[in-house]
Amino acid sequence: MADFSIPQILHESHTDETGRRWLQALPETAAGYLDRWQLTIDGPPMHGAASLVLPVRRTDGEPAILKLQPRNDENEGEALALRTWNADDVVRVLEDDDETATLLLERLNPRTLDDVPDDVEATRILTGLLARLCTTEAPKDLRTLEAVATEMVASAPALIPQLASPEEQQLAKSCAARVTELLAEPGDRLLHWDLHYDNVMAAERAPWLVIDPKPLAGDPCFELFPALNNRWDDLLATGDLARAIRYRFDLMVDLLALDRSRAVGWTLGRILQNVLWDLEGGGDAIDPIQVAIASALDDPRT
């Protein structure tokens, strides 16, 4: 079996029976792919939120990354998406096993857009990449925003009352109403679904490349939320957060040439999605940043 330590965060992420079984089998699973693709481990293990990432080298010495993860609805089609987009914008897939969602990827530099000090510059770079990704039509048989949003709207009435705050219940209901209005035109572009600053990495062959998509067929307006939900630490204690959120939102909408009303609506849909996930996990409140985003975008100045 492969000789490495499993990062503690993966034990914390995979706590159900299926996850524990996956972790228990992980050394043997890794060894199987190291043998199958003729790889040697080339450094300490790394991780994503739910994946093990092993630096490896191929037989010709090429550095690569072996990404092991439990197959689920989110990572299904990851290799397909990366191969469908223009290779100049995304990490290159060297090998993949669709049955297990295991990937062998080109190795990138450890620097991400989160390391760019100026958040406006980082947002411009991210949005430039997003603009190119969103021109691509989604492959057939990929899961759709229509299906995801329909499920959200259906489950919202039973879950929203679990919010402790009546004001937050009303906010969640407003989000559900906006999503319902947009369901007639869900879109057909290939979406990344999780394009935040840590999912854009520096590379030798290009300044920045996109990694870790959660592929979805839908409206590009659904893509803004991850960039709005991050990099606010310096503003949390000030009174400038709402204005900064509106500025970043306007910047992305303008660079992507999106319909502003639809962009607001689908961003509220992303907030609803997160709220429902939290409620299903036993939570009873909306994340304060997401409350701030919803409030800022609902401002007449937006």
C-alpha positions as CSV (number, residue, x, y, z in Angstrom):
1,M,0.0,0.0,0.0
2,A,1.0,3.6,-0.5
3,D,3.0,5.1,2.3
4,F,1.5,8.5,3.4
5,S,-0.5,10.1,6.2
6,I,-4.1,11.1,5.6
7,P,-4.6,14.7,6.6
8,Q,-6.8,15.2,9.7
9,I,-9.2,17.5,7.9
10,L,-10.3,14.6,5.7
11,H,-11.3,12.6,8.8
12,E,-13.3,15.6,9.9
13,S,-14.9,15.9,6.4
14,H,-15.9,12.3,5.9
15,T,-17.7,11.3,9.1
16,D,-20.6,9.2,7.7
17,E,-20.2,5.5,7.1
18,T,-19.5,5.9,3.4
19,G,-16.9,8.5,4.1
20,R,-15.2,6.3,6.7
21,R,-15.1,3.4,4.4
22,W,-13.5,5.6,1.7
23,L,-10.8,6.8,4.1
24,Q,-10.1,3.3,5.3
25,A,-9.6,2.1,1.8
26,L,-7.6,5.2,0.7
27,P,-4.0,3.8,1.1
28,E,-4.9,0.7,-1.0
29,T,-6.9,2.9,-3.5
30,A,-3.9,5.2,-3.9
31,A,-1.5,2.3,-4.3
32,G,-3.7,0.9,-7.1
33,Y,-3.6,4.2,-9.1
34,L,0.1,4.7,-8.5
35,D,0.7,1.3,-10.0
36,R,-1.9,1.6,-12.8
37,W,-0.6,5.0,-14.0
38,Q,3.1,4.2,-13.1
39,L,3.5,7.0,-10.7
40,T,5.9,7.7,-7.8
41,I,5.0,9.9,-4.8
42,D,7.0,13.1,-4.9
43,G,6.2,14.9,-1.7
44,P,3.9,15.1,1.3
45,P,0.2,14.7,0.8
46,M,-2.1,17.7,0.4
47,H,-5.8,18.0,0.4
48,G,-8.9,19.9,-0.7
49,A,-12.0,20.2,1.3
50,A,-12.9,16.5,0.7
51,S,-10.1,15.1,-1.5
52,L,-6.6,13.8,-1.0
53,V,-4.0,15.3,-3.4
54,L,-0.7,13.5,-3.8
55,P,2.3,15.1,-5.7
56,V,3.6,12.4,-8.0
57,R,5.9,12.0,-11.0
58,R,5.3,10.0,-14.2
59,T,7.8,7.6,-15.6
60,D,9.2,10.3,-17.8
61,G,9.8,12.5,-14.8
62,E,6.8,14.9,-15.5
63,P,5.4,16.3,-12.2
64,A,1.7,15.7,-11.7
65,I,-1.0,15.6,-9.1
66,L,-3.0,12.5,-8.2
67,K,-6.4,13.6,-6.9
68,L,-8.5,11.0,-5.0
69,Q,-12.0,11.8,-3.9
70,P,-15.3,10.0,-3.2
71,R,-17.4,10.2,-6.4
72,N,-20.6,12.3,-5.9
73,D,-23.0,14.6,-7.7
74,E,-20.6,17.5,-7.4
75,N,-17.5,16.0,-8.9
76,E,-19.2,13.9,-11.5
77,G,-18.1,15.1,-14.9
78,E,-15.1,17.0,-13.5
79,A,-12.7,15.5,-16.1
80,L,-15.3,16.1,-18.9
81,A,-15.6,19.7,-18.0
82,L,-11.9,20.3,-17.8
83,R,-11.5,18.7,-21.2
84,T,-14.4,20.6,-22.7
85,W,-13.2,24.1,-21.8
86,N,-10.3,25.7,-23.7
87,A,-7.1,24.1,-22.4
88,D,-5.5,27.6,-22.1
89,D,-7.7,28.4,-19.1
90,V,-7.9,25.2,-17.1
91,V,-5.7,22.6,-15.5
92,R,-4.8,19.8,-17.9
93,V,-6.2,16.3,-17.2
94,L,-3.5,13.6,-17.9
95,E,-5.5,10.5,-16.8
96,D,-8.9,10.0,-15.2
97,D,-11.2,7.2,-14.0
98,D,-14.8,8.4,-14.3
99,E,-16.1,5.5,-12.2
100,T,-14.3,6.8,-9.1
101,A,-13.7,10.5,-10.0
102,T,-10.0,9.9,-9.6
103,L,-7.8,12.3,-11.6
104,L,-4.2,12.7,-12.6
105,L,-3.7,16.4,-13.3
106,E,-0.8,18.6,-14.4
107,R,1.0,20.0,-11.4
108,L,0.6,23.8,-10.9
109,N,2.4,26.3,-8.8
110,P,1.2,26.6,-5.1
111,R,0.2,30.3,-5.5
112,T,-3.5,31.1,-5.9
113,L,-5.5,34.2,-6.6
114,D,-6.1,34.5,-2.9
115,D,-2.4,35.4,-2.6
116,V,-2.9,38.5,-4.8
117,P,-3.0,41.3,-2.3
118,D,-5.4,43.6,-4.3
119,D,-8.8,42.0,-4.2
120,V,-10.0,44.1,-7.1
121,E,-7.1,42.8,-9.3
122,A,-7.8,39.3,-8.2
123,T,-11.5,39.7,-9.0
124,R,-10.7,41.1,-12.5
125,I,-8.4,38.1,-13.2
126,L,-11.1,35.6,-11.9
127,T,-13.8,37.3,-14.0
128,G,-11.7,37.3,-17.1
129,L,-11.3,33.5,-16.8
130,L,-15.0,33.1,-16.0
131,A,-15.9,35.1,-19.1
132,R,-14.1,32.6,-21.3
133,L,-15.4,29.6,-19.5
134,C,-19.0,30.8,-19.8
135,T,-18.9,30.9,-23.6
136,T,-18.8,27.1,-23.7
137,E,-22.0,25.1,-24.2
138,A,-22.4,22.4,-21.6
139,P,-22.0,18.8,-22.7
140,K,-25.2,16.7,-22.9
141,D,-26.2,14.6,-19.9
142,L,-24.5,16.9,-17.4
143,R,-26.6,17.8,-14.4
144,T,-28.5,21.0,-14.8
145,L,-29.2,24.2,-12.9
146,E,-32.8,23.6,-13.7
147,A,-32.8,20.4,-11.7
148,V,-30.8,21.8,-8.8
149,A,-33.0,24.9,-8.5
150,T,-36.2,22.9,-8.8
151,E,-35.1,20.8,-5.9
152,M,-34.1,23.8,-3.9
153,V,-37.5,25.4,-4.4
154,A,-39.3,22.2,-3.5
155,S,-37.4,21.6,-0.3
156,A,-37.3,25.3,0.9
157,P,-40.8,25.4,2.6
158,A,-40.1,22.6,4.9
159,L,-36.6,23.7,5.9
160,I,-36.9,27.5,6.1
161,P,-38.9,27.4,9.4
162,Q,-35.9,25.9,11.1
163,L,-34.2,29.3,10.9
164,A,-34.3,30.9,14.4
165,S,-34.7,34.4,13.2
166,P,-38.0,35.5,11.6
167,E,-36.0,38.1,9.6
168,E,-33.8,35.4,8.2
169,Q,-36.8,33.2,7.4
170,Q,-38.2,36.1,5.3
171,L,-34.9,36.5,3.6
172,A,-34.8,32.8,2.7
173,K,-38.3,33.0,1.4
174,S,-37.4,36.0,-0.8
175,C,-34.5,34.1,-2.2
176,A,-36.8,31.1,-3.0
177,A,-39.2,33.4,-4.7
178,R,-36.5,34.9,-6.9
179,V,-35.3,31.5,-8.0
180,T,-38.8,30.4,-8.8
181,E,-39.1,33.4,-11.2
182,L,-35.9,32.4,-13.0
183,L,-36.6,28.7,-13.4
184,A,-38.2,29.2,-16.9
185,E,-34.8,30.1,-18.3
186,P,-32.1,28.1,-16.5
187,G,-29.4,28.4,-19.2
188,D,-27.2,26.0,-21.0
189,R,-23.6,27.1,-20.5
190,L,-20.9,24.9,-18.9
191,L,-20.6,26.3,-15.3
192,H,-17.8,25.8,-12.9
193,W,-20.1,26.4,-9.8
194,D,-17.3,26.9,-7.3
195,L,-14.9,29.5,-8.9
196,H,-13.5,31.2,-5.8
197,Y,-10.0,32.7,-5.5
198,D,-8.3,29.5,-4.2
199,N,-9.6,27.6,-7.3
200,V,-7.4,29.7,-9.6
201,M,-3.7,28.7,-9.5
202,A,-0.5,30.0,-11.0
203,A,1.2,27.9,-13.7
204,E,4.2,27.9,-15.9
205,R,2.3,27.7,-19.2
206,A,-0.2,30.4,-18.3
207,P,-0.3,33.1,-15.6
208,W,-3.5,31.5,-14.0
209,L,-5.4,28.3,-14.6
210,V,-8.8,27.2,-13.2
211,I,-9.1,24.0,-11.1
212,D,-11.7,21.9,-9.2
213,P,-15.0,22.5,-11.1
214,K,-18.3,21.2,-9.9
215,P,-19.8,21.0,-13.4
216,L,-23.3,22.2,-14.1
217,A,-25.3,23.3,-17.2
218,G,-26.9,26.6,-16.6
219,D,-27.0,30.4,-16.5
220,P,-23.6,32.2,-16.0
221,C,-25.4,34.5,-13.5
222,F,-25.2,31.5,-11.1
223,E,-21.4,31.8,-11.1
224,L,-20.9,35.1,-9.2
225,F,-21.5,34.0,-5.6
226,P,-18.2,32.3,-4.8
227,A,-16.2,35.5,-5.6
228,L,-18.7,37.5,-3.5
229,N,-18.5,35.1,-0.5
230,N,-14.8,35.4,0.0
231,R,-12.0,37.9,0.9
232,W,-13.9,40.2,3.2
233,D,-11.9,39.7,6.4
234,D,-10.5,43.2,6.4
235,L,-14.0,44.8,6.0
236,L,-16.0,42.7,8.5
237,A,-15.5,45.2,11.3
238,T,-16.0,48.3,9.2
239,G,-19.1,50.0,7.7
240,D,-17.9,49.6,4.2
241,L,-18.8,46.0,3.5
242,A,-22.1,46.6,1.7
243,R,-20.5,49.2,-0.6
244,A,-17.6,46.8,-1.3
245,I,-20.0,43.9,-2.1
246,R,-21.9,46.1,-4.6
247,Y,-18.6,47.3,-6.2
248,R,-17.4,43.7,-6.7
249,F,-20.8,42.6,-7.9
250,D,-21.0,45.5,-10.4
251,L,-17.5,44.8,-11.6
252,M,-18.3,41.2,-12.4
253,V,-21.6,41.9,-14.0
254,D,-20.1,44.6,-16.2
255,L,-17.1,42.5,-17.3
256,L,-19.3,39.5,-18.0
257,A,-22.0,41.6,-19.7
258,L,-24.7,39.9,-17.6
259,D,-28.3,41.0,-17.0
260,R,-28.1,42.6,-13.6
261,S,-31.6,41.5,-12.4
262,R,-30.9,37.9,-13.3
263,A,-27.4,38.1,-11.7
264,V,-29.0,39.3,-8.4
265,G,-31.6,36.6,-8.6
266,W,-29.2,33.7,-9.2
267,T,-26.9,35.0,-6.5
268,L,-29.8,35.0,-4.1
269,G,-30.3,31.4,-5.3
270,R,-26.8,30.5,-4.3
271,I,-27.5,31.9,-0.9
272,L,-30.6,29.9,-0.6
273,Q,-28.7,26.8,-1.6
274,N,-26.2,27.3,1.2
275,V,-28.9,28.1,3.7
276,L,-30.7,24.8,2.8
277,W,-27.4,22.8,3.1
278,D,-26.8,24.4,6.6
279,L,-30.3,23.6,7.7
280,E,-30.1,20.0,6.6
281,G,-26.9,19.8,8.7
282,G,-28.7,21.0,11.8
283,G,-28.0,24.8,11.6
284,D,-30.5,27.5,12.4
285,A,-28.9,30.7,11.1
286,I,-27.7,32.2,7.8
287,D,-24.0,33.0,7.6
288,P,-23.5,36.8,8.3
289,I,-21.5,37.3,5.1
290,Q,-24.4,35.9,3.1
291,V,-26.9,38.1,4.9
292,A,-24.7,41.0,4.0
293,I,-24.5,40.0,0.3
294,A,-28.3,39.6,0.1
295,S,-28.9,42.9,1.8
296,A,-26.3,44.7,-0.4
297,L,-27.8,43.4,-3.6
298,D,-31.3,44.1,-2.5
299,D,-30.3,47.8,-2.1
300,P,-32.0,50.1,-4.7
301,R,-28.5,51.3,-5.7
302,T,-27.6,47.9,-7.1
